[in-house]
Amino acid sequence: MILKVINNVSLAFTDSSASTSALVIPSGVVRICASHSAFITITTSAGTADNTGIVIGANKEVILEVANGSFINALRATSTSGRMSISCVE
């Protein structure tokens, strides 16, 4: 599948929850890829991630339907911190 990238945000995550700003997602679809395993939550305002969130494996890609203006919150799932690429795609 070929996806067109509309915009991209990079989010560093550690053992403390990190949050994006409100995301501009006109297509309603995001592609997320993390350098190391992480937990994420998707919220309507800046929130937190914990170990009950969605797990994204290291160097794995996930495509999710997300409302425009959502926040993505991340927390490392292992002892290694990392960086997450969050792209609005269509």
The first five atom37 places (N, CA, C, CB, O) and aatype in JSON, in Angstrom:
{
  "aatype": [12, 9, 10, 11, 19, 9, 2, 2, 19, 15, 10, 0, 13, 16, 3, 15, 15, 0, 15, 16, 15, 0, 10, 19, 9, 14, 15, 7, 19, 19, 1, 9, 4, 0, 15, 8, 15, 0, 13, 9, 16, 9, 16, 16, 15, 0, 7, 16, 0, 3, 2, 16, 7, 9, 19, 9, 7, 0, 2, 11, 6, 19, 9, 10, 6, 19, 0, 2, 7, 15, 13, 9, 2, 0, 10, 1, 0, 16, 15, 16, 15, 7, 1, 12, 15, 9, 15, 4, 19, 6],
  "atom_mask": [
    [1, 1, 1, 1, 1],
    [1, 1, 1, 1, 1],
    [1, 1, 1, 1, 1],
    [1, 1, 1, 1, 1],
    [1, 1, 1, 1, 1],
    [1, 1, 1, 1, 1],
    [1, 1, 1, 1, 1],
    [1, 1, 1, 1, 1],
    [1, 1, 1, 1, 1],
    [1, 1, 1, 1, 1],
    [1, 1, 1, 1, 1],
    [1, 1, 1, 1, 1],
    [1, 1, 1, 1, 1],
    [1, 1, 1, 1, 1],
    [1, 1, 1, 1, 1],
    [1, 1, 1, 1, 1],
    [1, 1, 1, 1, 1],
    [1, 1, 1, 1, 1],
    [1, 1, 1, 1, 1],
    [1, 1, 1, 1, 1],
    [1, 1, 1, 1, 1],
    [1, 1, 1, 1, 1],
    [1, 1, 1, 1, 1],
    [1, 1, 1, 1, 1],
    [1, 1, 1, 1, 1],
    [1, 1, 1, 1, 1],
    [1, 1, 1, 1, 1],
    [1, 1, 1, 0, 1],
    [1, 1, 1, 1, 1],
    [1, 1, 1, 1, 1],
    [1, 1, 1, 1, 1],
    [1, 1, 1, 1, 1],
    [1, 1, 1, 1, 1],
    [1, 1, 1, 1, 1],
    [1, 1, 1, 1, 1],
    [1, 1, 1, 1, 1],
    [1, 1, 1, 1, 1],
    [1, 1, 1, 1, 1],
    [1, 1, 1, 1, 1],
    [1, 1, 1, 1, 1],
    [1, 1, 1, 1, 1],
    [1, 1, 1, 1, 1],
    [1, 1, 1, 1, 1],
    [1, 1, 1, 1, 1],
    [1, 1, 1, 1, 1],
    [1, 1, 1, 1, 1],
    [1, 1, 1, 0, 1],
    [1, 1, 1, 1, 1],
    [1, 1, 1, 1, 1],
    [1, 1, 1, 1, 1],
    [1, 1, 1, 1, 1],
    [1, 1, 1, 1, 1],
    [1, 1, 1, 0, 1],
    [1, 1, 1, 1, 1],
    [1, 1, 1, 1, 1],
    [1, 1, 1, 1, 1],
    [1, 1, 1, 0, 1],
    [1, 1, 1, 1, 1],
    [1, 1, 1, 1, 1],
    [1, 1, 1, 1, 1],
    [1, 1, 1, 1, 1],
    [1, 1, 1, 1, 1],
    [1, 1, 1, 1, 1],
    [1, 1, 1, 1, 1],
    [1, 1, 1, 1, 1],
    [1, 1, 1, 1, 1],
    [1, 1, 1, 1, 1],
    [1, 1, 1, 1, 1],
    [1, 1, 1, 0, 1],
    [1, 1, 1, 1, 1],
    [1, 1, 1, 1, 1],
    [1, 1, 1, 1, 1],
    [1, 1, 1, 1, 1],
    [1, 1, 1, 1, 1],
    [1, 1, 1, 1, 1],
    [1, 1, 1, 1, 1],
    [1, 1, 1, 1, 1],
    [1, 1, 1, 1, 1],
    [1, 1, 1, 1, 1],
    [1, 1, 1, 1, 1],
    [1, 1, 1, 1, 1],
    [1, 1, 1, 0, 1],
    [1, 1, 1, 1, 1],
    [1, 1, 1, 1, 1],
    [1, 1, 1, 1, 1],
    [1, 1, 1, 1, 1],
    [1, 1, 1, 1, 1],
    [1, 1, 1, 1, 1],
    [1, 1, 1, 1, 1],
    [1, 1, 1, 1, 1]
  ],
  "atom_positions": [
    [[0.84, -1.16, 0.0], [0.0, 0.0, 0.0], [0.9, 1.24, 0.0], [-0.96, -0.01, 1.22], [1.85, 1.32, 0.77]],
    [[0.59, 2.18, -0.85], [1.32, 3.44, -0.91], [0.49, 4.51, -0.23], [1.65, 3.83, -2.39], [-0.69, 4.7, -0.53]],
    [[1.13, 5.22, 0.7], [0.46, 6.27, 1.46], [1.1, 7.61, 1.17], [0.49, 5.97, 2.97], [2.32, 7.71, 1.02]],
    [[0.29, 8.63, 1.1], [0.78, 10.0, 0.93], [0.89, 10.64, 2.31], [-0.17, 10.84, -0.01], [-0.08, 10.65, 3.07]],
    [[2.08, 11.16, 2.65], [2.3, 11.82, 3.94], [1.85, 13.27, 3.85], [3.79, 11.73, 4.37], [2.31, 14.02, 2.98]],
    [[0.94, 13.67, 4.74], [0.43, 15.04, 4.8], [1.31, 15.89, 5.71], [-1.05, 15.06, 5.3], [1.69, 17.0, 5.35]],
    [[1.62, 15.36, 6.89], [2.52, 16.04, 7.83], [3.11, 15.0, 8.77], [1.77, 17.15, 8.63], [2.64, 13.86, 8.82]],
    [[4.13, 15.38, 9.5], [4.83, 14.44, 10.37], [5.25, 15.14, 11.66], [6.05, 13.84, 9.65], [5.65, 16.31, 11.65]],
    [[5.16, 14.41, 12.77], [5.6, 14.89, 14.07], [6.52, 13.84, 14.67], [4.38, 15.19, 15.03], [6.26, 12.64, 14.52]],
    [[7.58, 14.26, 15.33], [8.48, 13.35, 16.01], [8.29, 13.53, 17.51], [9.96, 13.6, 15.6], [8.25, 14.66, 18.0]],
    [[8.18, 12.43, 18.24], [7.94, 12.49, 19.69], [8.97, 11.62, 20.4], [6.5, 12.03, 20.04], [9.04, 10.42, 20.15]],
    [[9.77, 12.22, 21.28], [10.72, 11.45, 22.1], [9.95, 10.88, 23.28], [11.92, 12.35, 22.58], [9.11, 11.56, 23.88]],
    [[10.24, 9.61, 23.62], [9.57, 9.01, 24.78], [10.61, 8.38, 25.71], [8.52, 7.96, 24.33], [11.63, 7.84, 25.26]],
    [[10.32, 8.45, 27.01], [11.22, 7.95, 28.04], [10.39, 7.2, 29.07], [12.03, 9.11, 28.71], [9.3, 6.71, 28.76]],
    [[10.91, 7.1, 30.31], [10.16, 6.45, 31.39], [9.11, 7.37, 31.99], [11.1, 5.97, 32.48], [8.37, 6.96, 32.89]],
    [[9.03, 8.62, 31.5], [7.96, 9.55, 31.86], [7.1, 9.75, 30.61], [8.53, 10.92, 32.4], [7.63, 9.87, 29.51]],
    [[5.8, 9.8, 30.78], [4.9, 9.96, 29.64], [5.16, 11.28, 28.91], [3.44, 9.89, 30.1], [5.36, 12.31, 29.55]],
    [[5.15, 11.23, 27.59], [5.31, 12.42, 26.75], [4.07, 12.56, 25.88], [6.6, 12.32, 25.86], [3.37, 11.58, 25.61]],
    [[3.78, 13.78, 25.45], [2.57, 14.04, 24.68], [2.87, 14.96, 23.5], [1.49, 14.65, 25.57], [3.69, 15.87, 23.61]],
    [[2.19, 14.72, 22.38], [2.28, 15.63, 21.24], [1.42, 16.85, 21.52], [1.84, 14.92, 19.93], [0.66, 16.89, 22.48]],
    [[1.55, 17.85, 20.67], [0.58, 18.93, 20.62], [-0.65, 18.37, 19.91], [1.15, 20.22, 19.89], [-0.62, 17.24, 19.44]],
    [[-1.72, 19.15, 19.84], [-2.89, 18.71, 19.09], [-2.46, 18.48, 17.64], [-4.05, 19.77, 19.17], [-1.83, 19.34, 17.03]],
    [[-2.78, 17.33, 17.11], [-2.35, 16.96, 15.76], [-3.35, 17.41, 14.71], [-2.13, 15.46, 15.66], [-4.56, 17.31, 14.9]],
    [[-2.83, 17.91, 13.6], [-3.67, 18.26, 12.46], [-3.76, 17.01, 11.59], [-3.09, 19.5, 11.65], [-2.79, 16.61, 10.95]],
    [[-4.94, 16.39, 11.59], [-5.13, 15.11, 10.91], [-6.37, 15.2, 10.02], [-5.27, 13.94, 11.94], [-7.41, 14.62, 10.34]],
    [[-6.28, 15.93, 8.9], [-7.46, 16.09, 8.06], [-7.97, 14.78, 7.46], [-7.16, 17.05, 6.95], [-9.16, 14.65, 7.2]],
    [[-7.08, 13.82, 7.24], [-7.5, 12.54, 6.65], [-8.09, 11.59, 7.67], [-6.32, 11.88, 5.97], [-8.8, 10.66, 7.3]],
    [[-7.8, 11.81, 8.97], [-8.29, 10.92, 10.01], [-7.46, 9.67, 10.18], [0.0, 0.0, 0.0], [-7.85, 8.77, 10.94]],
    [[-6.31, 9.58, 9.49], [-5.48, 8.38, 9.55], [-4.04, 8.77, 9.88], [-5.54, 7.59, 8.21], [-3.49, 9.69, 9.27]],
    [[-3.43, 8.06, 10.86], [-2.02, 8.28, 11.18], [-1.24, 6.98, 11.05], [-1.88, 8.87, 12.59], [-1.76, 5.89, 11.28]],
    [[0.03, 7.14, 10.68], [0.98, 6.04, 10.66], [1.97, 6.32, 11.78], [1.71, 5.9, 9.24], [2.55, 7.41, 11.84]],
    [[2.16, 5.35, 12.67], [3.07, 5.51, 13.79], [4.14, 4.43, 13.73], [2.31, 5.46, 15.14], [3.84, 3.26, 13.52]],
    [[5.39, 4.85, 13.91], [6.51, 3.93, 13.95], [7.44, 4.39, 15.06], [7.26, 3.86, 12.57], [7.75, 5.58, 15.16]],
    [[7.89, 3.46, 15.91], [8.74, 3.82, 17.04], [10.09, 3.12, 16.94], [8.06, 3.46, 18.36], [10.17, 1.98, 16.48]],
    [[11.14, 3.81, 17.38], [12.48, 3.22, 17.34], [12.65, 2.11, 18.36], [13.53, 4.3, 17.58], [13.47, 1.2, 18.18]],
    [[11.88, 2.17, 19.45], [11.88, 1.14, 20.5], [10.44, 0.93, 20.93], [12.8, 1.55, 21.72], [9.59, 1.78, 20.69]],
    [[10.17, -0.2, 21.56], [8.8, -0.5, 21.98], [8.25, 0.57, 22.9], [8.75, -1.86, 22.67], [8.94, 1.09, 23.78]],
    [[6.96, 0.89, 22.69], [6.33, 1.94, 23.48], [4.85, 1.66, 23.67], [6.52, 3.31, 22.82], [4.23, 0.94, 22.88]],
    [[4.29, 2.23, 24.73], [2.85, 2.25, 24.95], [2.34, 3.6, 24.47], [2.49, 2.0, 26.46], [3.01, 4.61, 24.67]],
    [[1.17, 3.63, 23.83], [0.57, 4.91, 23.46], [-0.88, 4.96, 23.9], [0.67, 5.15, 21.95], [-1.55, 3.93, 24.04]],
    [[-1.36, 6.17, 24.11], [-2.78, 6.44, 24.28], [-3.13, 7.58, 23.35], [-3.14, 6.77, 25.77], [-2.29, 8.41, 23.01]],
    [[-4.38, 7.62, 22.93], [-4.88, 8.7, 22.07], [-5.98, 9.39, 22.85], [-5.42, 8.14, 20.68], [-6.96, 8.77, 23.27]],
    [[-5.81, 10.71, 23.06], [-6.73, 11.46, 23.91], [-7.18, 12.74, 23.22], [-6.08, 11.78, 25.26], [-6.58, 13.17, 22.23]],
    [[-8.23, 13.35, 23.75], [-8.75, 14.59, 23.17], [-8.06, 15.83, 23.73], [-10.25, 14.69, 23.42], [-8.25, 16.93, 23.23]],
    [[-7.25, 15.65, 24.78], [-6.42, 16.73, 25.32], [-5.11, 16.1, 25.76], [-7.14, 17.49, 26.52], [-5.01, 14.87, 25.84]],
    [[-4.11, 16.93, 26.06], [-2.82, 16.37, 26.47], [-3.04, 15.44, 27.65], [-1.81, 17.5, 26.85], [-3.65, 15.82, 28.65]],
    [[-2.55, 14.22, 27.52], [-2.8, 13.23, 28.56], [-1.54, 12.46, 28.89], [0.0, 0.0, 0.0], [-0.43, 12.95, 28.67]],
    [[-1.71, 11.26, 29.4], [-0.57, 10.43, 29.75], [-0.75, 9.04, 29.16], [-0.4, 10.35, 31.26], [-1.86, 8.61, 28.85]],
    [[0.36, 8.36, 29.0], [0.36, 6.96, 28.59], [0.8, 6.14, 29.79], [1.3, 6.72, 27.35], [1.6, 6.6, 30.61]],
    [[0.27, 4.93, 29.9], [0.73, 4.01, 30.93], [0.81, 2.62, 30.32], [-0.22, 4.02, 32.18], [0.58, 2.45, 29.12]],
    [[1.13, 1.64, 31.12], [1.35, 0.29, 30.58], [0.07, -0.47, 30.24], [2.13, -0.5, 31.56], [0.11, -1.68, 30.01]],
    [[-1.06, 0.23, 30.21], [-2.3, -0.39, 29.74], [-2.68, 0.11, 28.34], [-3.44, -0.11, 30.72], [-3.71, -0.29, 27.8]],
    [[-1.84, 0.98, 27.77], [-2.12, 1.55, 26.45], [-1.82, 0.57, 25.32], [0.0, 0.0, 0.0], [-1.46, -0.58, 25.55]],
    [[-1.98, 1.04, 24.11], [-1.68, 0.28, 22.9], [-0.17, 0.1, 22.83], [-2.22, 1.0, 21.61], [0.58, 1.06, 23.02]],
    [[0.29, -1.12, 22.55], [1.73, -1.37, 22.44], [2.15, -1.27, 20.98], [2.1, -2.76, 23.03], [1.51, -1.85, 20.09]],
    [[3.23, -0.54, 20.74], [3.84, -0.48, 19.42], [5.23, -1.06, 19.54], [3.88, 1.0, 18.85], [6.04, -0.57, 20.33]],
    [[5.52, -2.1, 18.77], [6.82, -2.75, 18.82], [7.9, -1.92, 18.17], [0.0, 0.0, 0.0], [7.62, -1.05, 17.35]],
    [[9.14, -2.18, 18.55], [10.28, -1.47, 17.98], [10.33, -1.67, 16.48], [11.6, -1.95, 18.63], [10.25, -2.79, 15.98]],
    [[10.47, -0.56, 15.75], [10.59, -0.56, 14.29], [9.4, -1.19, 13.57], [11.85, -1.28, 13.88], [9.53, -1.65, 12.44]],
    [[8.26, -1.23, 14.23], [7.02, -1.72, 13.62], [6.15, -0.54, 13.24], [6.26, -2.69, 14.58], [6.24, 0.53, 13.86]],
    [[5.33, -0.73, 12.24], [4.44, 0.32, 11.76], [3.01, -0.02, 12.13], [4.59, 0.52, 10.23], [2.59, -1.17, 12.0]],
    [[2.27, 0.96, 12.59], [0.85, 0.77, 12.86], [0.09, 1.94, 12.23], [0.56, 0.69, 14.42], [0.55, 3.08, 12.27]],
    [[-1.05, 1.64, 11.64], [-1.89, 2.67, 11.03], [-3.21, 2.69, 11.79], [-2.12, 2.4, 9.49], [-3.87, 1.66, 11.94]],
    [[-3.58, 3.87, 12.27], [-4.77, 4.03, 13.11], [-5.67, 5.14, 12.6], [-4.36, 4.3, 14.55], [-5.2, 6.11, 12.01]],
    [[-6.96, 4.99, 12.83], [-7.91, 6.06, 12.57], [-7.95, 6.93, 13.83], [-9.35, 5.5, 12.21], [-8.17, 6.44, 14.93]],
    [[-7.73, 8.22, 13.65], [-7.63, 9.16, 14.77], [-8.37, 10.44, 14.4], [-6.13, 9.45, 15.12], [-8.28, 10.92, 13.27]],
    [[-9.08, 11.0, 15.35], [-9.81, 12.24, 15.1], [-8.86, 13.43, 14.98], [-10.83, 12.5, 16.23], [-7.84, 13.49, 15.66]],
    [[-9.21, 14.36, 14.11], [-8.43, 15.6, 13.96], [-8.38, 16.3, 15.32], [-9.06, 16.54, 12.88], [-9.39, 16.36, 16.02]],
    [[-7.22, 16.81, 15.7], [-7.06, 17.5, 16.98], [-6.7, 16.59, 18.13], [0.0, 0.0, 0.0], [-6.59, 17.05, 19.27]],
    [[-6.52, 15.29, 17.87], [-6.15, 14.35, 18.94], [-4.72, 14.56, 19.4], [-6.34, 12.91, 18.46], [-3.9, 15.15, 18.7]],
    [[-4.43, 14.07, 20.58], [-3.09, 14.06, 21.15], [-2.64, 12.6, 21.23], [-3.04, 14.76, 22.56], [-3.44, 11.73, 21.58]],
    [[-1.38, 12.33, 20.92], [-0.84, 10.99, 21.1], [0.19, 11.07, 22.22], [-0.2, 10.43, 19.77], [1.1, 11.9, 22.19]],
    [[0.02, 10.19, 23.21], [0.87, 10.16, 24.4], [1.67, 8.87, 24.37], [0.01, 10.27, 25.71], [1.13, 7.82, 24.01]],
    [[2.94, 8.92, 24.74], [3.79, 7.74, 24.65], [4.63, 7.56, 25.91], [4.69, 7.84, 23.44], [4.99, 8.51, 26.59]],
    [[4.94, 6.29, 26.19], [5.76, 5.89, 27.32], [6.57, 4.67, 26.88], [4.89, 5.57, 28.59], [6.02, 3.77, 26.25]],
    [[7.85, 4.63, 27.2], [8.64, 3.48, 26.78], [8.12, 2.2, 27.43], [10.12, 3.68, 27.13], [7.65, 2.21, 28.57]],
    [[8.21, 1.09, 26.69], [7.71, -0.2, 27.17], [8.84, -1.08, 27.7], [6.96, -0.92, 26.07], [8.58, -2.12, 28.3]],
    [[10.08, -0.67, 27.46], [11.25, -1.41, 27.93], [12.16, -0.44, 28.66], [12.0, -2.12, 26.74], [11.75, 0.68, 28.98]],
    [[13.38, -0.83, 28.93], [14.31, 0.06, 29.62], [14.97, 1.06, 28.68], [15.38, -0.76, 30.32], [15.78, 1.88, 29.12]],
    [[14.63, 1.0, 27.4], [15.26, 1.88, 26.41], [14.29, 2.97, 25.95], [15.74, 1.06, 25.21], [13.18, 2.68, 25.51]],
    [[14.71, 4.22, 26.05], [13.93, 5.34, 25.54], [14.07, 5.4, 24.02], [14.38, 6.69, 26.18], [14.95, 4.75, 23.46]],
    [[13.21, 6.15, 23.36], [13.28, 6.21, 21.91], [12.57, 7.41, 21.33], [0.0, 0.0, 0.0], [12.25, 8.37, 22.02]],
    [[12.33, 7.32, 20.04], [11.66, 8.37, 19.29], [10.58, 7.74, 18.43], [12.66, 9.19, 18.43], [10.77, 6.65, 17.88]],
    [[9.45, 8.43, 18.31], [8.31, 7.95, 17.54], [8.02, 8.92, 16.41], [7.07, 7.78, 18.44], [7.99, 10.13, 16.61]],
    [[7.79, 8.38, 15.23], [7.37, 9.18, 14.08], [5.86, 9.02, 13.94], [8.12, 8.74, 12.76], [5.35, 7.9, 13.86]],
    [[5.16, 10.13, 13.92], [3.7, 10.12, 13.79], [3.37, 10.92, 12.53], [2.98, 10.74, 15.07], [3.58, 12.13, 12.48]],
    [[2.85, 10.24, 11.51], [2.57, 10.88, 10.23], [1.09, 10.83, 9.91], [3.37, 10.21, 9.12], [0.45, 9.78, 10.02]],
    [[0.53, 11.96, 9.51], [-0.82, 11.98, 8.97], [-0.71, 11.51, 7.52], [-1.49, 13.42, 9.08], [0.06, 12.07, 6.74]],
    [[-1.47, 10.49, 7.18], [-1.39, 9.92, 5.82], [-2.77, 9.82, 5.19], [-0.72, 8.53, 5.86], [-3.8, 9.86, 5.87]],
    [[-2.74, 9.68, 3.88], [-4.0, 9.39, 3.16], [-3.71, 8.44, 2.03], [-4.68, 10.69, 2.63], [-4.62, 8.05, 1.3]]
  ]
}
